[in-house]
Amino acid sequence: MRGSEQMSGPWWFCLAHQRVEGEDGCPNKDRMGPYETEAEAAATLQRAAECNEAWDTDPRWTDSDD
C-alpha cells in the first residue's frame, strides 16, 4: 500500500489474494493477523511454516510408542 493509502497498522495477510492488506481488506476469515507492521504481515506465511516445522519435529509431539 503506497501513496495516500493507509501506512500504519494494523495489517493482515490475505490468504485468498496472497498479499498484505490494511483494515479495509478482505473478511477476517480469509486472512491472518492483525500485525503491527506491514513487514510482520508479509512474513506471516514464512513464520507459520517455521512453526509447523518446529512442531512437526518436536519429540514431545511425535506419535512414537517409546
Secondary structure, 3 states (H helix, E strand, C coil): CCCCCCCCCCEEEECCCCEEECCCCCCHHHEEEEECCHHHHHCHHHHHHHHHHHHHHCHHHCCCCC
